[in-house]
Amino acid sequence: MRYLHTMVRITDVDASLAFFRDLLGMTEVRRSENEAGRYTLIFLAASDDVEAGRAHSAPFVELTYNWDPEAYGEGRNFGHLAYEVDDIYATCDRLMKGGVTINRPPRDGRMAFVRSPDNISIELLQKGDALPPAEPWVSMPNTGKW
């Protein structure tokens, strides 16, 4: 058995790609549109997984855009997506500058949570050892749900 992907339903392709690709730094590896089924699938890989994704069709996040609008709620029924990052402070700073709320700041230098435009919970974990506690993160409160 091997991990293939996590599918999340999205409501706005541009907003979701701005979040996952432009702010989180993921790479679109594959996209398909199904006219009969009225949906688009976009497969994204984390920067360290692009080559594996191309070679093995995994591991991916599959963004599913259904052409006919539906209300999905918060999407927390599956938990969250988790990504290891080289510098959690730099990642959170880039996300904040892109307009993303840091729901659970990396006060411990190790873990943070944010939400995608469709309220999908995303956990960010520092690669290796935790970074030393630093401002503004140490003093930043939790915001909303994560």
N, C-alpha and C positions, 0 to 999 in steps of 0.2 A: 504494500500500500504506500502511496505517496500523496502528499498534499498537491492539489491542482490549483484551486482558486477559492476566493470568497466572493460571492455575488451580492452586490448591493443595487437596489433599484434607485434610480435618480430621476429628478424631475426637470433638470436643466443641464444639458450637455456642456454648454459653455462655462457655467458656474462650477460644475463639478470638475472639469478639466483645469480650470484656473486654480482650484484647490489642490487636487491630487497631483497634477503635472507641474504647474507653474510654481506653487508654493511648497508642496511637499517634495518636489523634485523627481517624481516618478516619470517613467517613459512609456508612451503608448507603443505597444508591441504589435498589436493586431486589432482590427476593427471589422465588423461585418454588419450588414443591414439585411433584414429579412422583410421584404415587402409583403409577402403573404401573412406572416405573423405580426407585422406592424411593430417591429422593434429593432433597436440598434444595440450591438454588444461591443464594448470597448475594453480591451484587455491591457492592463497597466502592470509594469514591473517596477520594484524598487531599484535604485541605481545599482546596487550590488548583485541584483538578480536578473538584469537584462539579458545577458548571454545565456544563462540557464533557461530563462523564459523562452528565448528564441529557439534554443536547441531542444527543449523538452516540453514546451507548451505549459510551463509551470515554473515557479509559483507566481500567481497573478491575483490582482483584484479585477473582477469582472464588473464593469459598470453596465447596468441594463437600463436602457431608456425605452420605455413603452410609448409609442407614438400617440396613443389615446390616453389622455390624462387620468390619473388615479390618485387618491389620497393614501399615502403610505404610513402616516404617523411618524414616530421618532426613530423607528428602526432599531431600538435597543433589544428586541427580542432575541438577537443572536449574540449580543455582548458587544465586542469591539474588534477593530483591526489593530494589530500591534506592529510597530516598525522600530528597528534599532537604528539610531542616528549617531553620526560621528561627534556632534557637538550639540547637546540638547538646548543649550542657551542660545546658540546661533540659530538653530532651527525655530525655536519659539519666537525669537526676535523677528526673523523673516516672516513668520506667520502673522504676528501682531501687526507688522508694517503692511501686510497685505489685507488687513481688516479682519483677521480671524481672532475670536475671543479665546484666550487660554483659560479653559474651564478649571483645570487643576494645574497650577503653575509648578515648575520643577524646583520647588523649595529645597528638595534633598539632593539636587544635582543629578538625579537619576531618572525620574519619571514625570511625565506631564500627560494631560488629556486635552484634546480639542474636539470640535465637531465639524463635519463636512457641511456643505450647503444644505444637504438633506438630513441633517442631524444624526449622521452616523458617527458613533463614538470612535475616536482614534487615539490609541495609546502610543506615546513616544517614549522609548527607553534609551538611555545613554549607553553607547557601546563601551565595554570594559568597565572600569571602576567609575563610580559616581564622581562628578566634578565637585570641587569645593563649593559650599553654599555661597551664593552671590546675590547682590541686589540687581535688579528690582524684584527678583524672584522670591527671595526669602520673605519679604514683607507683603507679597501679593496674595490676596485672599482667593479662595475658590469662587467661581462664578457659574451659576446655573448648575445643570446636571452634567455629569461626565461618565 
